[in-house]
Amino acid sequence: MVKLVAIYKKPENIETFDQHYQEIHAPLASKMPGLRKLEVNKIYGTPAGESPFYLIAEMYFDNKQALQEALTSPEGKAAGKDLMGFAGKVVSMHFAEVV
């Protein structure tokens, strides 16, 4: 199993970010073919105190091919375009293998 991990820094306007993420982005991302699970985690701190990060989203797929197919699908492209429009300055994307 593999996953696409999106790590978000704290946005300038948390309310606006949360509303867009929950009402528009997550529903778009959930439509990607082959997506097994979408897990969203809000970061509330670190053992040393405050964190510069706000949210981690993990999207699980059966394998690398399924992930690539999802990203290049019309649904994946729509989610990517939306992501860059509302969070391009605060997000970094990573591929990870579940071990």
VORO-281084 format. One record per atom (N, C-alpha, C, O): residue number from 1; chain; atom name; x, y, z. Coordinates in pm, whole numbers. Atoms other than C-alpha are relative to their C-alpha. Layout:
NODE | nr | kette | atom | u | v | w
NODE | NUM | A | CA | X | Y | Z
...
END
This chain:
NODE | nr | kette | atom | u | v | w
NODE | 1 | A | N | 85 | -117 | 0
NODE | 1 | A | CA | 0 | 0 | 0
NODE | 1 | A | C | 90 | 123 | 0
NODE | 1 | A | O | 196 | 124 | 61
NODE | 2 | A | N | -71 | -128 | 4
NODE | 2 | A | CA | 116 | 356 | -74
NODE | 2 | A | C | -98 | 111 | 34
NODE | 2 | A | O | -219 | 92 | 36
NODE | 3 | A | N | 87 | -113 | -27
NODE | 3 | A | CA | -12 | 697 | 14
NODE | 3 | A | C | 61 | 129 | -53
NODE | 3 | A | O | 183 | 143 | -67
NODE | 4 | A | N | -37 | -137 | 34
NODE | 4 | A | CA | -1 | 1054 | -101
NODE | 4 | A | C | -24 | 80 | 127
NODE | 4 | A | O | -135 | 80 | 181
NODE | 5 | A | N | 7 | -74 | -125
NODE | 5 | A | CA | 71 | 1275 | 198
NODE | 5 | A | C | 11 | 149 | -30
NODE | 5 | A | O | 108 | 194 | -92
NODE | 6 | A | N | -2 | -146 | 15
NODE | 6 | A | CA | -14 | 1646 | 197
NODE | 6 | A | C | 21 | 60 | 139
NODE | 6 | A | O | -55 | 33 | 232
NODE | 7 | A | N | -31 | -65 | -127
NODE | 7 | A | CA | 142 | 1852 | 475
NODE | 7 | A | C | -19 | 150 | -19
NODE | 7 | A | O | 43 | 212 | -105
NODE | 8 | A | N | 36 | -142 | 12
NODE | 8 | A | CA | 1 | 2200 | 526
NODE | 8 | A | C | 59 | 80 | 115
NODE | 8 | A | O | 46 | 43 | 231
NODE | 9 | A | N | -40 | -98 | -101
NODE | 9 | A | CA | 166 | 2490 | 708
NODE | 9 | A | C | -126 | 74 | 44
NODE | 9 | A | O | -231 | 63 | -20
NODE | 10 | A | N | 116 | -77 | -47
NODE | 10 | A | CA | -64 | 2716 | 907
NODE | 10 | A | C | -39 | 104 | -105
NODE | 10 | A | O | 43 | 184 | -147
NODE | 11 | A | N | 46 | -99 | 98
NODE | 11 | A | CA | -275 | 2916 | 662
NODE | 11 | A | C | -22 | 136 | 67
NODE | 11 | A | O | -36 | 146 | 189
NODE | 12 | A | N | 23 | -135 | -53
NODE | 12 | A | CA | -324 | 3291 | 700
NODE | 12 | A | C | -137 | 10 | 65
NODE | 12 | A | O | -150 | 66 | 174
NODE | 13 | A | N | 136 | -6 | -52
NODE | 13 | A | CA | -699 | 3253 | 752
NODE | 13 | A | C | -51 | -143 | 21
NODE | 13 | A | O | -94 | -209 | -74
NODE | 14 | A | N | 36 | 138 | -32
NODE | 14 | A | CA | -780 | 2925 | 928
NODE | 14 | A | C | -146 | -29 | -31
NODE | 14 | A | O | -178 | -136 | -82
NODE | 15 | A | N | 143 | 21 | 25
NODE | 15 | A | CA | -1158 | 2968 | 903
NODE | 15 | A | C | -30 | -21 | -148
NODE | 15 | A | O | -100 | -115 | -186
NODE | 16 | A | N | 20 | 10 | 144
NODE | 16 | A | CA | -1153 | 3025 | 528
NODE | 16 | A | C | 61 | -129 | -54
NODE | 16 | A | O | 1 | -196 | -137
NODE | 17 | A | N | -68 | 122 | 42
NODE | 17 | A | CA | -904 | 2740 | 480
NODE | 17 | A | C | -85 | -122 | 36
NODE | 17 | A | O | -111 | -207 | -50
NODE | 18 | A | N | 79 | 115 | -46
NODE | 18 | A | CA | -1111 | 2494 | 687
NODE | 18 | A | C | -129 | -16 | -81
NODE | 18 | A | O | -165 | -127 | -120
NODE | 19 | A | N | 125 | 6 | 76
NODE | 19 | A | CA | -1432 | 2582 | 505
NODE | 19 | A | C | 25 | -51 | -141
NODE | 19 | A | O | -48 | -138 | -189
NODE | 20 | A | N | -30 | 45 | 136
NODE | 20 | A | CA | -1276 | 2539 | 161
NODE | 20 | A | C | 42 | -147 | 0
NODE | 20 | A | O | -2 | -225 | -84
NODE | 21 | A | N | -50 | 138 | -5
NODE | 21 | A | CA | -1098 | 2219 | 261
NODE | 21 | A | C | -116 | -98 | 19
NODE | 21 | A | O | -126 | -197 | -54
NODE | 22 | A | N | 109 | 93 | -34
NODE | 22 | A | CA | -1408 | 2055 | 409
NODE | 22 | A | C | -111 | -2 | -103
NODE | 22 | A | O | -166 | -108 | -133
NODE | 23 | A | N | 115 | -8 | 90
NODE | 23 | A | CA | -1668 | 2177 | 161
NODE | 23 | A | C | 34 | -22 | -147
NODE | 23 | A | O | -51 | -65 | -224
NODE | 24 | A | N | -36 | 8 | 142
NODE | 24 | A | CA | -1475 | 2176 | -167
NODE | 24 | A | C | 113 | -100 | -24
NODE | 24 | A | O | 98 | -194 | -103
NODE | 25 | A | N | -117 | 81 | 35
NODE | 25 | A | CA | -1131 | 2014 | -159
NODE | 25 | A | C | -13 | -148 | 38
NODE | 25 | A | O | 11 | -235 | -45
NODE | 26 | A | N | 11 | 141 | -42
NODE | 26 | A | CA | -1191 | 1697 | 43
NODE | 26 | A | C | -101 | -76 | -86
NODE | 26 | A | O | -72 | -190 | -125
NODE | 27 | A | N | 92 | 72 | 89
NODE | 27 | A | CA | -1500 | 1605 | -163
NODE | 27 | A | C | 59 | -25 | -139
NODE | 27 | A | O | 35 | -130 | -198
NODE | 28 | A | N | -66 | 21 | 130
NODE | 28 | A | CA | -1298 | 1656 | -485
NODE | 28 | A | C | 102 | -113 | 9
NODE | 28 | A | O | 103 | -204 | -74
NODE | 29 | A | N | -104 | 102 | -16
NODE | 29 | A | CA | -1006 | 1446 | -359
NODE | 29 | A | C | -61 | -138 | 23
NODE | 29 | A | O | -6 | -238 | -22
NODE | 30 | A | N | 65 | 128 | -30
NODE | 30 | A | CA | -1244 | 1175 | -238
NODE | 30 | A | C | -51 | -71 | -125
NODE | 30 | A | O | -78 | -191 | -122
NODE | 31 | A | N | 49 | 58 | 125
NODE | 31 | A | CA | -1358 | 1118 | -597
NODE | 31 | A | C | 109 | -64 | -84
NODE | 31 | A | O | 80 | -124 | -188
NODE | 32 | A | N | -109 | 58 | 79
NODE | 32 | A | CA | -1012 | 1007 | -718
NODE | 32 | A | C | -16 | -151 | -8
NODE | 32 | A | O | -39 | -217 | 94
NODE | 33 | A | N | 16 | 145 | 15
NODE | 33 | A | CA | -1033 | 656 | -861
NODE | 33 | A | C | 111 | -75 | 74
NODE | 33 | A | O | 227 | -33 | 75
NODE | 34 | A | N | -97 | 83 | -70
NODE | 34 | A | CA | -861 | 388 | -655
NODE | 34 | A | C | 31 | 43 | 142
NODE | 34 | A | O | 106 | -25 | 212
NODE | 35 | A | N | -24 | -48 | -136
NODE | 35 | A | CA | -861 | 591 | -333
NODE | 35 | A | C | -64 | -96 | 99
NODE | 35 | A | O | -185 | -121 | 93
NODE | 36 | A | N | 51 | 95 | -101
NODE | 36 | A | CA | -896 | 346 | -43
NODE | 36 | A | C | -44 | 71 | 127
NODE | 36 | A | O | -141 | 31 | 192
NODE | 37 | A | N | 30 | -69 | -126
NODE | 37 | A | CA | -898 | 592 | 245
NODE | 37 | A | C | 60 | 140 | -5
NODE | 37 | A | O | 171 | 159 | -54
NODE | 38 | A | N | -50 | -136 | -18
NODE | 38 | A | CA | -862 | 965 | 309
NODE | 38 | A | C | -4 | 29 | 148
NODE | 38 | A | O | -110 | 27 | 211
NODE | 39 | A | N | -10 | -28 | -144
NODE | 39 | A | CA | -739 | 1048 | 657
NODE | 39 | A | C | 55 | 141 | 17
NODE | 39 | A | O | 160 | 174 | -37
NODE | 40 | A | N | -39 | -139 | -22
NODE | 40 | A | CA | -717 | 1410 | 772
NODE | 40 | A | C | 30 | 19 | 148
NODE | 40 | A | O | -49 | -19 | 234
NODE | 41 | A | N | -44 | -20 | -139
NODE | 41 | A | CA | -527 | 1509 | 1086
NODE | 41 | A | C | 35 | 146 | 22
NODE | 41 | A | O | 115 | 203 | -52
NODE | 42 | A | N | -37 | -137 | -37
NODE | 42 | A | CA | -515 | 1854 | 1248
NODE | 42 | A | C | 110 | -8 | 107
NODE | 42 | A | O | 98 | -81 | 205
NODE | 43 | A | N | -113 | -1 | -91
NODE | 43 | A | CA | -188 | 1922 | 1424
NODE | 43 | A | C | -26 | 104 | 109
NODE | 43 | A | O | -59 | 219 | 81
NODE | 44 | A | N | 26 | -93 | -111
NODE | 44 | A | CA | -224 | 2077 | 1768
NODE | 44 | A | C | 126 | 36 | 76
NODE | 44 | A | O | 119 | 116 | 170
NODE | 45 | A | N | -124 | -36 | -68
NODE | 45 | A | CA | 140 | 2094 | 1875
NODE | 45 | A | C | 107 | -106 | -19
NODE | 45 | A | O | 90 | -200 | -96
NODE | 46 | A | N | -112 | 95 | 0
NODE | 46 | A | CA | 469 | 1911 | 1927
NODE | 46 | A | C | 40 | -23 | 145
NODE | 46 | A | O | -4 | 51 | 233
NODE | 47 | A | N | -49 | 17 | -137
NODE | 47 | A | CA | 641 | 1772 | 2235
NODE | 47 | A | C | 76 | 123 | 52
NODE | 47 | A | O | 87 | 144 | 173
NODE | 48 | A | N | -74 | -120 | -39
NODE | 48 | A | CA | 844 | 2095 | 2232
NODE | 48 | A | C | -85 | 126 | -1
NODE | 48 | A | O | -34 | 235 | 25
NODE | 49 | A | N | 86 | -118 | 2
NODE | 49 | A | CA | 543 | 2326 | 2198
NODE | 49 | A | C | -77 | 14 | -129
NODE | 49 | A | O | -136 | -83 | -178
NODE | 50 | A | N | 78 | -30 | 119
NODE | 50 | A | CA | 388 | 2491 | 1894
NODE | 50 | A | C | 64 | -57 | -126
NODE | 50 | A | O | 186 | -70 | -134
NODE | 51 | A | N | -45 | 54 | 128
NODE | 51 | A | CA | 413 | 2346 | 1544
NODE | 51 | A | C | -26 | 101 | -111
NODE | 51 | A | O | -125 | 174 | -106
NODE | 52 | A | N | 25 | -87 | 115
NODE | 52 | A | CA | 450 | 2541 | 1218
NODE | 52 | A | C | -102 | -62 | -97
NODE | 52 | A | O | -144 | 2 | -193
NODE | 53 | A | N | 91 | 70 | 90
NODE | 53 | A | CA | 220 | 2284 | 1058
NODE | 53 | A | C | -142 | -1 | 56
NODE | 53 | A | O | -164 | 7 | 177
NODE | 54 | A | N | 141 | -9 | -38
NODE | 54 | A | CA | -159 | 2281 | 1059
NODE | 54 | A | C | -77 | -129 | -26
NODE | 54 | A | O | -161 | -169 | 55
NODE | 55 | A | N | 82 | 113 | 41
NODE | 55 | A | CA | -289 | 1974 | 880
NODE | 55 | A | C | 85 | -99 | -77
NODE | 55 | A | O | 178 | -61 | -149
NODE | 56 | A | N | -60 | 106 | 82
NODE | 56 | A | CA | -176 | 1640 | 736
NODE | 56 | A | C | -115 | -82 | -57
NODE | 56 | A | O | -201 | -130 | 17
NODE | 57 | A | N | 100 | 84 | 66
NODE | 57 | A | CA | -390 | 1458 | 482
NODE | 57 | A | C | 72 | -118 | -64
NODE | 57 | A | O | 172 | -99 | -133
NODE | 58 | A | N | -60 | 120 | 56
NODE | 58 | A | CA | -308 | 1099 | 386
NODE | 58 | A | C | -104 | -71 | -86
NODE | 58 | A | O | -213 | -104 | -39
NODE | 59 | A | N | 89 | 67 | 95
NODE | 59 | A | CA | -464 | 937 | 79
NODE | 59 | A | C | 62 | -134 | -37
NODE | 59 | A | O | 169 | -139 | -97
NODE | 60 | A | N | -53 | 135 | 15
NODE | 60 | A | CA | -417 | 560 | 63
NODE | 60 | A | C | -45 | -63 | -132
NODE | 60 | A | O | -160 | -51 | -173
NODE | 61 | A | N | 25 | 72 | 125
NODE | 61 | A | CA | -392 | 356 | -259
NODE | 61 | A | C | 66 | -137 | 7
NODE | 61 | A | O | 160 | -158 | 85
NODE | 62 | A | N | -52 | 136 | -2
NODE | 62 | A | CA | -323 | -12 | -331
NODE | 62 | A | C | 148 | -8 | -36
NODE | 62 | A | O | 223 | -84 | 25
NODE | 63 | A | N | -139 | 7 | 47
NODE | 63 | A | CA | 6 | 52 | -514
NODE | 63 | A | C | 35 | 129 | -74
NODE | 63 | A | O | -49 | 217 | -91
NODE | 64 | A | N | -48 | -121 | 67
NODE | 64 | A | CA | 215 | 311 | -699
NODE | 64 | A | C | -75 | 27 | -129
NODE | 64 | A | O | -104 | 142 | -161
NODE | 65 | A | N | 72 | -17 | 126
NODE | 65 | A | CA | 36 | 250 | -1027
NODE | 65 | A | C | -139 | 60 | 25
NODE | 65 | A | O | -182 | 150 | -47
NODE | 66 | A | N | 132 | -52 | -33
NODE | 66 | A | CA | -305 | 312 | -868
NODE | 66 | A | C | 8 | 148 | 39
NODE | 66 | A | O | -79 | 227 | 3
NODE | 67 | A | N | -19 | -140 | -40
NODE | 67 | A | CA | -174 | 636 | -717
NODE | 67 | A | C | 25 | 87 | -122
NODE | 67 | A | O | -35 | 194 | -136
NODE | 68 | A | N | -28 | -77 | 122
NODE | 68 | A | CA | -33 | 755 | -1051
NODE | 68 | A | C | -125 | 16 | -85
NODE | 68 | A | O | -150 | 124 | -139
NODE | 69 | A | N | 123 | -7 | 79
NODE | 69 | A | CA | -358 | 671 | -1227
NODE | 69 | A | C | -99 | 98 | 62
NODE | 69 | A | O | -168 | 170 | -10
NODE | 70 | A | N | 89 | -93 | -68
NODE | 70 | A | CA | -553 | 865 | -965
NODE | 70 | A | C | 42 | 144 | -26
NODE | 70 | A | O | -42 | 230 | -53
NODE | 71 | A | N | -49 | -136 | 19
NODE | 71 | A | CA | -332 | 1172 | -1001
NODE | 71 | A | C | -22 | 51 | -142
NODE | 71 | A | O | -44 | 170 | -162
NODE | 72 | A | N | 15 | -41 | 139
NODE | 72 | A | CA | -362 | 1175 | -1380
NODE | 72 | A | C | -144 | -8 | -50
NODE | 72 | A | O | -173 | 28 | -164
NODE | 73 | A | N | 141 | 9 | 37
NODE | 73 | A | CA | -737 | 1110 | -1383
NODE | 73 | A | C | -62 | 140 | -1
NODE | 73 | A | O | -5 | 232 | 57
NODE | 74 | A | N | 67 | -130 | -5
NODE | 74 | A | CA | -981 | 1397 | -1445
NODE | 74 | A | C | -30 | 45 | 143
NODE | 74 | A | O | -20 | 163 | 175
NODE | 75 | A | N | 29 | -33 | -140
NODE | 75 | A | CA | -1077 | 1380 | -1075
NODE | 75 | A | C | 127 | 44 | 73
NODE | 75 | A | O | 125 | 139 | 151
NODE | 76 | A | N | -127 | -36 | -62
NODE | 76 | A | CA | -713 | 1392 | -967
NODE | 76 | A | C | 49 | 135 | -46
NODE | 76 | A | O | 101 | 214 | 33
NODE | 77 | A | N | -41 | -131 | 53
NODE | 77 | A | CA | -639 | 1685 | -1196
NODE | 77 | A | C | -86 | 111 | 58
NODE | 77 | A | O | -35 | 219 | 88
NODE | 78 | A | N | 89 | -101 | -59
NODE | 78 | A | CA | -943 | 1873 | -1062
NODE | 78 | A | C | 40 | 28 | 145
NODE | 78 | A | O | 44 | 144 | 187
NODE | 79 | A | N | -42 | -18 | -139
NODE | 79 | A | CA | -830 | 1814 | -702
NODE | 79 | A | C | 133 | 74 | 6
NODE | 79 | A | O | 150 | 161 | 91
NODE | 80 | A | N | -129 | -68 | 4
NODE | 80 | A | CA | -475 | 1923 | -789
NODE | 80 | A | C | -13 | 148 | -34
NODE | 80 | A | O | 53 | 232 | 27
NODE | 81 | A | N | 22 | -140 | 38
NODE | 81 | A | CA | -595 | 2242 | -958
NODE | 81 | A | C | -61 | 78 | 117
NODE | 81 | A | O | -20 | 190 | 146
NODE | 82 | A | N | 62 | -65 | -116
NODE | 82 | A | CA | -814 | 2324 | -660
NODE | 82 | A | C | 104 | 22 | 110
NODE | 82 | A | O | 110 | 130 | 169
NODE | 83 | A | N | -101 | -9 | -105
NODE | 83 | A | CA | -529 | 2254 | -418
NODE | 83 | A | C | 95 | 117 | -24
NODE | 83 | A | O | 123 | 194 | 68
NODE | 84 | A | N | -94 | -109 | 29
NODE | 84 | A | CA | -291 | 2492 | -593
NODE | 84 | A | C | -69 | 135 | 11
NODE | 84 | A | O | -5 | 235 | 46
NODE | 85 | A | N | 73 | -126 | -8
NODE | 85 | A | CA | -562 | 2758 | -601
NODE | 85 | A | C | -22 | 50 | 141
NODE | 85 | A | O | -18 | 171 | 165
NODE | 86 | A | N | 32 | -48 | -136
NODE | 86 | A | CA | -640 | 2765 | -230
NODE | 86 | A | C | 112 | -26 | 100
NODE | 86 | A | O | 113 | 34 | 208
NODE | 87 | A | N | -103 | 34 | -100
NODE | 87 | A | CA | -331 | 2615 | -62
NODE | 87 | A | C | 140 | -16 | -59
NODE | 87 | A | O | 229 | -69 | 7
NODE | 88 | A | N | -130 | 20 | 67
NODE | 88 | A | CA | -42 | 2623 | -310
NODE | 88 | A | C | 119 | 52 | 78
NODE | 88 | A | O | 228 | -3 | 68
NODE | 89 | A | N | -111 | -61 | -75
NODE | 89 | A | CA | 169 | 2842 | -81
NODE | 89 | A | C | 28 | -69 | 133
NODE | 89 | A | O | 132 | -46 | 194
NODE | 90 | A | N | -17 | 59 | -133
NODE | 90 | A | CA | 121 | 2630 | 231
NODE | 90 | A | C | 9 | -153 | -1
NODE | 90 | A | O | 21 | -213 | 106
NODE | 91 | A | N | 4 | 145 | 4
NODE | 91 | A | CA | 120 | 2268 | 110
NODE | 91 | A | C | 126 | -57 | -64
NODE | 91 | A | O | 183 | 1 | -157
NODE | 92 | A | N | -103 | 81 | 67
NODE | 92 | A | CA | 391 | 2015 | 29
NODE | 92 | A | C | -57 | -141 | -11
NODE | 92 | A | O | -126 | -190 | 78
NODE | 93 | A | N | 54 | 133 | 31
NODE | 93 | A | CA | 312 | 1675 | -126
NODE | 93 | A | C | 112 | -102 | 2
NODE | 93 | A | O | 225 | -73 | -40
NODE | 94 | A | N | -101 | 104 | -12
NODE | 94 | A | CA | 493 | 1348 | -62
NODE | 94 | A | C | -62 | -136 | -31
NODE | 94 | A | O | -179 | -161 | -2
NODE | 95 | A | N | 39 | 138 | 21
NODE | 95 | A | CA | 472 | 986 | -175
NODE | 95 | A | C | 62 | -84 | 111
NODE | 95 | A | O | 178 | -64 | 146
NODE | 96 | A | N | -51 | 85 | -108
NODE | 96 | A | CA | 508 | 724 | 100
NODE | 96 | A | C | -48 | -143 | -20
NODE | 96 | A | O | -159 | -166 | -68
NODE | 97 | A | N | 37 | 140 | 3
NODE | 97 | A | CA | 506 | 347 | 114
NODE | 97 | A | C | -29 | -46 | 142
NODE | 97 | A | O | 50 | -23 | 233
NODE | 98 | A | N | 38 | 51 | -132
NODE | 98 | A | CA | 325 | 186 | 406
NODE | 98 | A | C | 81 | -126 | 23
NODE | 98 | A | O | 76 | -219 | -58
NODE | 99 | A | N | -83 | 119 | -29
NODE | 99 | A | CA | 563 | -63 | 568
NODE | 99 | A | C | -45 | -69 | 128
NODE | 99 | A | O | 14 | -170 | 167
END
